Amino acid sequence: VMLWILSRYGPSGSVSQAFTNEKNSLVTRTMANFVENGQTQYACTGWTLRGNDPSSGAGASAVFTQTNNALLVWEWSANYWLDTTGSRTQPTSSWQAAGSQVVVTGYSSRDYYHFDYWTGSVPSGGAYSNPLALLMDEPKVLTVNLAPNLAANETPEWWLAFHGWTTNFDAAALADQDGDRVPSWEEYRSDTVPTNSDSYLRLISIPREGGAMARWAGGTG
């Protein structure tokens, strides 16, 4: 008896084969579980058998007793690659079923920063949605963009933490920590050191008409 095998996908492309088997012989045929083509993955979900029993089965292995001429057809489903970059996400970069709706949540991977917006394969109007519902109708790329956490007067928490304060950020931004009569938030704006009383922005000479430029001290920028 004859056994014909057809498959749209296979390790080396499409599959079309023919075999002659003894009648009533036990036949075992296997297929690759997955076939990848760039950012698209095909998963072998099962098989159908025409002209012989059983008529179908699940998975990438077909086992049956062949009593008649038969046609074995491998069945496939598609997955698309979801590439998430820029910071932490749930789910992470992974294969997702074609046509599925995936909910992606972005997180900050840096202390004193938070999720700000998405770029990449973002649905219309979804740049600031977190979590984000994403239809996997093709391979997708999502990038998490972060923004710094801000204390009082838009002072970055990371800057305050760099200088030693890791709690009560608003109070630290408003206080004059080093006694130089300049609060920390102003020291951030003027690029001076809030823990050094000699580091504050000040004018140290004013030029006379036609003289040299004004001179400043205290900043580094």
Salt bridges, closest charged atoms under 4 A:
ASP137 OD1 - LYS140 NZ 3.08
ASP198 OD1 - ARG202 NH2 3.39
